[in-house]
């Protein structure tokens, strides 16, 4: 297994549920990527290099504090992208 930042998967797992709370935010692929990138830049990386490490990272992320931090950073990122999309809105 190569190095992997498990936080990417954790953010992507929560992205749709957070976006559902923002009906006025664009949900195109470009905006979704911008939101994920902004959130990931404000969260600590969780690098793993084995399947066992992947499992441990997921268990850690299931802790309420970790989930709140992930969802909170995604919500902040949504607000940023909503105010400043990098494409023309229709």
N, CA, C and O atoms as a MOPAC input file, in Angstrom:
PM7 MOZYME 1SCF
protein

 N      0.85600 1    -1.19000 1     0.00000 1
 C      0.00000 1     0.00000 1     0.00000 1
 C      0.89300 1     1.24100 1     0.00000 1
 O      1.89800 1     1.28500 1     0.70900 1
 N      0.53600 1     2.22100 1    -0.77400 1
 C      1.27900 1     3.46800 1    -0.79900 1
 C      0.76000 1     4.40200 1     0.28900 1
 O     -0.27000 1     4.13000 1     0.90700 1
 N      1.45900 1     5.48000 1     0.51700 1
 C      1.02400 1     6.45100 1     1.51900 1
 C     -0.30600 1     7.06400 1     1.10100 1
 O     -0.53500 1     7.36000 1    -0.07100 1
 N     -1.16700 1     7.24500 1     2.08200 1
 C     -2.47600 1     7.81000 1     1.79600 1
 C     -2.90200 1     8.69500 1     2.96400 1
 O     -2.78100 1     8.31100 1     4.12700 1
 N     -3.39700 1     9.87100 1     2.63900 1
 C     -3.93600 1    10.75200 1     3.66200 1
 C     -5.39300 1    10.33900 1     3.88600 1
 O     -6.27200 1    10.70000 1     3.10400 1
 N     -5.63600 1     9.59700 1     4.93200 1
 C     -6.96600 1     9.07100 1     5.22900 1
 C     -7.97600 1    10.19000 1     5.46600 1
 O     -9.18000 1     9.98000 1     5.31900 1
 N     -7.49000 1    11.37700 1     5.83200 1
 C     -8.40100 1    12.49900 1     6.07100 1
 C     -9.17300 1    12.84800 1     4.80100 1
 O    -10.31000 1    13.31200 1     4.88400 1
 N     -8.57700 1    12.63200 1     3.62800 1
 C     -9.28800 1    12.89500 1     2.37000 1
 C    -10.57100 1    12.07100 1     2.30200 1
 O    -11.64000 1    12.60000 1     2.00000 1
 N    -10.46000 1    10.79100 1     2.58200 1
 C    -11.63100 1     9.92100 1     2.53500 1
 C    -12.65900 1    10.33300 1     3.57900 1
 O    -13.86000 1    10.31800 1     3.31000 1
 N    -12.19400 1    10.69900 1     4.76200 1
 C    -13.11100 1    11.09500 1     5.83000 1
 C    -13.87800 1    12.35900 1     5.46400 1
 O    -15.07100 1    12.46800 1     5.74700 1
 N    -13.19900 1    13.31300 1     4.83600 1
 C    -13.86800 1    14.54600 1     4.40200 1
 C    -14.88100 1    14.23300 1     3.30100 1
 O    -16.01000 1    14.72200 1     3.33800 1
 N    -14.48200 1    13.42600 1     2.32900 1
 C    -15.38800 1    13.10300 1     1.22300 1
 C    -16.61400 1    12.32300 1     1.70700 1
 O    -17.69500 1    12.45000 1     1.13200 1
 N    -16.45000 1    11.52200 1     2.75600 1
 C    -17.58900 1    10.77200 1     3.31800 1
 C    -18.62800 1    11.71000 1     3.93300 1
 O    -19.81700 1    11.39200 1     3.93100 1
 N    -18.20300 1    12.85000 1     4.45600 1
 C    -19.11000 1    13.79100 1     5.12300 1
 C    -19.59600 1    14.90900 1     4.20700 1
 O    -20.54400 1    15.62000 1     4.54300 1
 N    -18.95900 1    15.06500 1     3.06600 1
 C    -19.22500 1    16.21200 1     2.19700 1
 C    -20.69000 1    16.31900 1     1.77800 1
 O    -21.27800 1    17.39400 1     1.89500 1
 N    -21.28400 1    15.24900 1     1.29900 1
 C    -22.67000 1    15.31700 1     0.81700 1
 C    -23.65500 1    15.67300 1     1.92600 1
 O    -24.58600 1    16.44700 1     1.70100 1
 N    -23.46100 1    15.12100 1     3.11000 1
 C    -24.40600 1    15.41500 1     4.19100 1
 C    -24.30200 1    16.88000 1     4.62300 1
 O    -25.31100 1    17.48500 1     4.98600 1
 N    -23.10600 1    17.45400 1     4.59000 1
 C    -22.96200 1    18.86800 1     4.93500 1
 C    -23.53800 1    19.73300 1     3.81400 1
 O    -24.26500 1    20.69000 1     4.07900 1
 N    -23.21700 1    19.40000 1     2.56500 1
 C    -23.74300 1    20.17300 1     1.43000 1
 C    -25.27200 1    20.16600 1     1.39000 1
 O    -25.87900 1    21.14200 1     0.94900 1
 N    -25.88900 1    19.10600 1     1.83300 1
 C    -27.34900 1    19.02400 1     1.83300 1
 C    -27.97600 1    20.10700 1     2.71200 1
 O    -29.14000 1    20.46200 1     2.52400 1
 N    -27.22700 1    20.62200 1     3.65000 1
 C    -27.72300 1    21.67500 1     4.54400 1
 C    -27.59800 1    23.07200 1     3.93300 1
 O    -28.01200 1    24.06300 1     4.53500 1
 N    -27.01800 1    23.13700 1     2.72600 1
 C    -26.79300 1    24.40800 1     2.04100 1
 C    -27.41400 1    24.35600 1     0.64300 1
 O    -26.69500 1    24.19800 1    -0.34400 1
 N    -28.74500 1    24.48600 1     0.54700 1
 C    -29.39200 1    24.36600 1    -0.76900 1
 C    -28.98700 1    25.46100 1    -1.75200 1
 O    -29.12600 1    25.28200 1    -2.96200 1
 N    -28.48800 1    26.59300 1    -1.25100 1
 C    -28.11400 1    27.69200 1    -2.14200 1
 C    -26.64500 1    27.66600 1    -2.55000 1
 O    -26.16900 1    28.60400 1    -3.19000 1
 N    -25.92500 1    26.61800 1    -2.19400 1
 C    -24.51300 1    26.48300 1    -2.57400 1
 C    -24.40600 1    25.61000 1    -3.81600 1
 O    -25.07000 1    24.57800 1    -3.91900 1
 N    -23.56700 1    26.03000 1    -4.75900 1
 C    -23.33600 1    25.23500 1    -5.96300 1
 C    -22.71600 1    23.89700 1    -5.57800 1
 O    -21.84400 1    23.83500 1    -4.71100 1
 N    -23.16400 1    22.84300 1    -6.21700 1
 C    -22.67700 1    21.49700 1    -5.90900 1
 C    -21.98600 1    20.85700 1    -7.11600 1
 O    -21.88800 1    19.63400 1    -7.21100 1
 N    -21.51000 1    21.69900 1    -8.03500 1
 C    -20.79300 1    21.16300 1    -9.18100 1
 C    -19.46900 1    20.53900 1    -8.70800 1
 O    -19.03400 1    20.78100 1    -7.58200 1
 N    -18.84900 1    19.75700 1    -9.55300 1
 C    -17.62400 1    19.04900 1    -9.16500 1
 C    -16.50500 1    20.02700 1    -8.79500 1
 O    -15.73500 1    19.76900 1    -7.87000 1
 N    -16.41500 1    21.13900 1    -9.51100 1
 C    -15.37200 1    22.12000 1    -9.21600 1
 C    -15.55300 1    22.69900 1    -7.80600 1
 O    -14.59000 1    22.79800 1    -7.04600 1
 N    -16.77800 1    23.07600 1    -7.46500 1
 C    -17.05000 1    23.63500 1    -6.12900 1
 C    -16.86100 1    22.57500 1    -5.04700 1
 O    -16.33600 1    22.87200 1    -3.97400 1
 N    -17.28800 1    21.33200 1    -5.32300 1
 C    -17.09600 1    20.25300 1    -4.35200 1
 C    -15.60300 1    20.05100 1    -4.06600 1
 O    -15.21000 1    19.86500 1    -2.91500 1
 N    -14.77800 1    20.08900 1    -5.11200 1
 C    -13.34000 1    19.93600 1    -4.91300 1
 C    -12.76600 1    21.11200 1    -4.13100 1
 O    -11.93800 1    20.92200 1    -3.24000 1
 N    -13.20100 1    22.32100 1    -4.45700 1
 C    -12.73000 1    23.49900 1    -3.72100 1
 C    -13.07400 1    23.37100 1    -2.23600 1
 O    -12.24200 1    23.66700 1    -1.37700 1
 N    -14.29100 1    22.93500 1    -1.93400 1
 C    -14.71800 1    22.77900 1    -0.54300 1
 C    -13.85200 1    21.74000 1     0.16900 1
 O    -13.38100 1    21.97400 1     1.28200 1
 N    -13.64800 1    20.60700 1    -0.47100 1
 C    -12.82500 1    19.55500 1     0.13100 1
 C    -11.39700 1    20.03400 1     0.36300 1
 O    -10.81900 1    19.76400 1     1.41600 1
 N    -10.82500 1    20.73500 1    -0.60100 1
 C     -9.44900 1    21.22500 1    -0.48100 1
 C     -9.32100 1    22.21100 1     0.67100 1
 O     -8.39400 1    22.11700 1     1.47500 1
 N    -10.24200 1    23.14400 1     0.75000 1
 C    -10.19300 1    24.13700 1     1.83600 1
 C    -10.30600 1    23.43700 1     3.18700 1
 O     -9.54100 1    23.73100 1     4.10500 1
 N    -11.24900 1    22.52200 1     3.31100 1
 C    -11.42200 1    21.79300 1     4.57900 1
 C    -10.16100 1    21.00300 1     4.91900 1
 O     -9.69900 1    21.03000 1     6.06000 1
 N     -9.60700 1    20.30300 1     3.93700 1
 C     -8.41200 1    19.48700 1     4.18200 1
 C     -7.21400 1    20.34300 1     4.59400 1
 O     -6.37900 1    19.90100 1     5.38200 1
 N     -7.12700 1    21.55100 1     4.07100 1
 C     -6.02200 1    22.43400 1     4.44300 1
 C     -6.13700 1    22.94200 1     5.87500 1
 O     -5.18100 1    23.49900 1     6.41500 1
 N     -7.30200 1    22.75400 1     6.49200 1
 C     -7.50100 1    23.19300 1     7.87800 1
 C     -7.65300 1    22.01800 1     8.84500 1
 O     -7.94500 1    22.21700 1    10.02400 1
 N     -7.45900 1    20.82200 1     8.35900 1
 C     -7.54200 1    19.62500 1     9.20000 1
 C     -6.17700 1    18.94800 1     9.25600 1
 O     -5.40100 1    19.04100 1     8.30400 1
 N     -5.87800 1    18.26900 1    10.36000 1
 C     -4.58800 1    17.56500 1    10.43100 1
 C     -4.60300 1    16.35000 1     9.50900 1
 O     -5.60800 1    15.64300 1     9.43700 1
 N     -3.50700 1    16.10200 1     8.80900 1
 C     -3.45600 1    14.91900 1     7.95000 1
 C     -3.43200 1    13.64900 1     8.78500 1
 O     -2.96100 1    13.65200 1     9.92200 1
 N     -3.93800 1    12.57600 1     8.22000 1
 C     -3.93100 1    11.25600 1     8.85800 1
 C     -3.34400 1    10.28000 1     7.85000 1
 O     -4.07100 1     9.53600 1     7.19200 1
 N     -2.02300 1    10.29100 1     7.73900 1
 C     -1.37000 1     9.42200 1     6.76200 1
 C     -1.29100 1     7.99100 1     7.26600 1
 O     -0.98300 1     7.73300 1     8.42900 1
 N     -1.57900 1     7.07000 1     6.35700 1
 C     -1.48400 1     5.64500 1     6.65200 1
 C     -0.72400 1     4.98100 1     5.50500 1
 O     -0.65600 1     5.50000 1     4.39100 1
 N     -0.15900 1     3.82400 1     5.81400 1
 C      0.55600 1     3.08900 1     4.76800 1
 C      0.17000 1     1.62700 1     4.75200 1
 O      0.77700 1     0.82400 1     4.04400 1
 N     -0.85200 1     1.27600 1     5.54100 1
 C     -1.30000 1    -0.11700 1     5.58000 1
 C     -2.80300 1    -0.15600 1     5.80700 1
 O     -3.41100 1     0.83600 1     6.21100 1
 N     -3.37800 1    -1.28900 1     5.54800 1
 C     -4.80700 1    -1.47300 1     5.77900 1
 C     -5.12100 1    -1.32900 1     7.26500 1
 O     -6.16000 1    -0.78100 1     7.63600 1
 N     -4.22300 1    -1.82100 1     8.10800 1
 C     -4.39900 1    -1.71600 1     9.55800 1
 C     -4.41700 1    -0.24300 1     9.97400 1
 O     -5.24200 1     0.16100 1    10.79400 1
 N     -3.51500 1     0.55400 1     9.41400 1
 C     -3.48300 1     1.98100 1     9.70300 1
 C     -4.75400 1     2.67400 1     9.25600 1
 O     -5.23800 1     3.59000 1     9.92000 1
 N     -5.28700 1     2.24000 1     8.14200 1
 C     -6.53200 1     2.78500 1     7.61400 1
 C     -7.67700 1     2.53600 1     8.59300 1
 O     -8.49700 1     3.42000 1     8.84400 1
 N     -7.72300 1     1.34000 1     9.13600 1
 C     -8.77000 1     0.98700 1    10.10700 1
 C     -8.63200 1     1.84000 1    11.36000 1
 O     -9.62700 1     2.35300 1    11.87300 1
 N     -7.40000 1     1.99900 1    11.86300 1
 C     -7.18700 1     2.81500 1    13.05900 1
 C     -7.58300 1     4.26700 1    12.82200 1
 O     -8.17100 1     4.89700 1    13.70100 1
 N     -7.27200 1     4.80300 1    11.65200 1
 C     -7.63200 1     6.18300 1    11.33800 1
 C     -9.14400 1     6.34900 1    11.30100 1
 O     -9.66800 1     7.35900 1    11.77100 1
 N     -9.85300 1     5.36500 1    10.74500 1
 C    -11.32000 1     5.44000 1    10.69800 1
 C    -11.91500 1     5.36500 1    12.09900 1
 O    -12.87500 1     6.07100 1    12.40500 1
 N    -11.35100 1     4.51800 1    12.94300 1
 C    -11.83700 1     4.40600 1    14.32300 1
 C    -11.63400 1     5.73400 1    15.04200 1
 O    -12.53300 1     6.20400 1    15.73900 1
 N    -10.46400 1     6.34300 1    14.87800 1
 C    -10.20200 1     7.64500 1    15.49900 1
 C    -11.20000 1     8.69000 1    15.01000 1
 O    -11.66900 1     9.51700 1    15.79200 1
 N    -11.52200 1     8.65600 1    13.73500 1
 C    -12.42200 1     9.65100 1    13.14700 1
 C    -13.85500 1     9.47300 1    13.61200 1
 O    -14.64900 1    10.41200 1    13.54000 1
 N    -14.19900 1     8.28700 1    14.08500 1
 C    -15.56200 1     8.06300 1    14.56700 1
 C    -15.79300 1     8.71000 1    15.93000 1
 O    -16.93600 1     8.83500 1    16.36800 1
 N    -14.72500 1     9.11800 1    16.59900 1
 C    -14.87500 1     9.83300 1    17.86600 1
 C    -15.64000 1    11.12300 1    17.58300 1
 O    -15.41400 1    11.77200 1    16.56100 1
 N    -16.53300 1    11.49000 1    18.47600 1
 C    -17.40600 1    12.64900 1    18.27100 1
 C    -16.60500 1    13.92900 1    18.03300 1
 O    -16.96500 1    14.71900 1    17.15900 1
 N    -15.54000 1    14.14800 1    18.78200 1
 C    -14.73600 1    15.36700 1    18.60400 1
 C    -14.15400 1    15.45000 1    17.19600 1
 O    -14.16500 1    16.51200 1    16.57500 1
 N    -13.64700 1    14.32900 1    16.69900 1
 C    -13.05800 1    14.31900 1    15.35900 1
 C    -14.12100 1    14.58500 1    14.30400 1
 O    -13.88400 1    15.34200 1    13.36300 1
 N    -15.27300 1    13.98000 1    14.44800 1
 C    -16.34500 1    14.16600 1    13.46400 1
 C    -16.83800 1    15.61000 1    13.47800 1
 O    -17.10800 1    16.18900 1    12.42600 1
 N    -16.95200 1    16.18200 1    14.65900 1
 C    -17.38400 1    17.57700 1    14.77100 1
 C    -16.37900 1    18.49500 1    14.08400 1
 O    -16.77100 1    19.43200 1    13.38900 1
 N    -15.09000 1    18.23300 1    14.27200 1
 C    -14.05200 1    19.04700 1    13.64100 1
 C    -14.11600 1    18.93800 1    12.11700 1
 O    -14.00200 1    19.94300 1    11.41600 1
 N    -14.29800 1    17.72500 1    11.61100 1
 C    -14.37400 1    17.51400 1    10.16500 1
 C    -15.58900 1    18.23700 1     9.58500 1
 O    -15.46700 1    18.97600 1     8.60700 1
 N    -16.74700 1    18.02400 1    10.18200 1
 C    -17.97900 1    18.65500 1     9.69500 1
 C    -17.87600 1    20.17400 1     9.81100 1
 O    -18.32100 1    20.89400 1     8.91700 1
 N    -17.29600 1    20.66300 1    10.90100 1
 C    -17.13400 1    22.10500 1    11.09200 1
 C    -16.25200 1    22.73900 1    10.02200 1
 O    -16.55900 1    23.81800 1     9.51600 1
 N    -15.15900 1    22.06900 1     9.68200 1
 C    -14.26700 1    22.60400 1     8.65400 1
 C    -14.91100 1    22.54800 1     7.27300 1
 O    -14.69400 1    23.43800 1     6.45100 1
 N    -15.69900 1    21.50900 1     7.01300 1
 C    -16.41800 1    21.44500 1     5.73400 1
 C    -17.42700 1    22.58500 1     5.66200 1
 O    -17.55000 1    23.23800 1     4.62600 1
 N    -18.15000 1    22.83000 1     6.75100 1
 C    -19.15100 1    23.90900 1     6.77400 1
 C    -18.49100 1    25.26700 1     6.53200 1
 O    -19.02400 1    26.09100 1     5.78900 1
 N    -17.34400 1    25.50000 1     7.15100 1
 C    -16.62200 1    26.75800 1     6.91600 1
 C    -16.20500 1    26.87000 1     5.45000 1
 O    -16.30700 1    27.93900 1     4.84800 1
 N    -15.74000 1    25.77000 1     4.88900 1
 C    -15.31600 1    25.75900 1     3.48700 1
 C    -16.49800 1    26.02200 1     2.55900 1
 O    -16.35300 1    26.72600 1     1.56000 1
 N    -17.66300 1    25.46500 1     2.87800 1
 C    -18.86300 1    25.70600 1     2.07500 1
 C    -19.17700 1    27.20400 1     2.04700 1
 O    -19.47700 1    27.76000 1     0.99100 1
 N    -19.10700 1    27.84200 1     3.19200 1
 C    -19.39300 1    29.27700 1     3.26300 1
 C    -18.41300 1    30.08000 1     2.40800 1
 O    -18.80900 1    31.03100 1     1.73500 1
 N    -17.14600 1    29.70000 1     2.43400 1
 C    -16.13600 1    30.39300 1     1.63000 1
 C    -16.41800 1    30.23300 1     0.14100 1
 O    -16.40000 1    31.21000 1    -0.60700 1
 N    -16.67900 1    29.00500 1    -0.28600 1
 C    -16.93000 1    28.73600 1    -1.70900 1
 C    -18.25000 1    29.35800 1    -2.14600 1
 O    -18.36200 1    29.85500 1    -3.26700 1
 N    -19.23800 1    29.33400 1    -1.27700 1
 C    -20.53200 1    29.92900 1    -1.60300 1
 C    -20.39000 1    31.42600 1    -1.87500 1
 O    -21.03300 1    31.95500 1    -2.78100 1
 N    -19.55700 1    32.10500 1    -1.10100 1
 C    -19.33000 1    33.54400 1    -1.29300 1
 C    -18.41900 1    33.84100 1    -2.47300 1
 O    -18.52800 1    34.89900 1    -3.09300 1
 N    -17.51400 1    32.90700 1    -2.79000 1
 C    -16.50100 1    33.14800 1    -3.81900 1
 C    -16.32800 1    31.96300 1    -4.74700 1
 O    -15.25000 1    31.37100 1    -4.77700 1
 N    -17.35400 1    31.59200 1    -5.50800 1
 C    -17.16600 1    30.46200 1    -6.42700 1
 C    -16.14800 1    30.83000 1    -7.50400 1
 O    -16.03800 1    31.99300 1    -7.89200 1
 N    -15.41200 1    29.84000 1    -7.97900 1
 C    -14.40000 1    30.09200 1    -9.01000 1
 C    -14.94300 1    29.85500 1   -10.40600 1
 O    -14.19000 1    29.52300 1   -11.32100 1
 N    -16.23000 1    30.02300 1   -10.57200 1
 C    -16.85100 1    29.90600 1   -11.88700 1
 C    -18.07300 1    30.81600 1   -11.90400 1
 O    -18.52400 1    31.28200 1   -10.85800 1
 N    -18.59900 1    31.06100 1   -13.08000 1
 C    -19.77600 1    31.90000 1   -13.21000 1
 C    -20.99700 1    31.16300 1   -12.70500 1
 O    -21.22200 1    30.01000 1   -13.07300 1
 N    -21.79200 1    31.81400 1   -11.86400 1
 C    -23.05100 1    31.22200 1   -11.42300 1
 C    -24.13100 1    31.62200 1   -12.40600 1
 O    -24.07400 1    32.68400 1   -13.02600 1
 N    -25.09800 1    30.76400 1   -12.53200 1
 C    -26.15900 1    31.01800 1   -13.51300 1
 C    -27.41400 1    31.50500 1   -12.83500 1
 O    -28.41300 1    31.77100 1   -13.50300 1

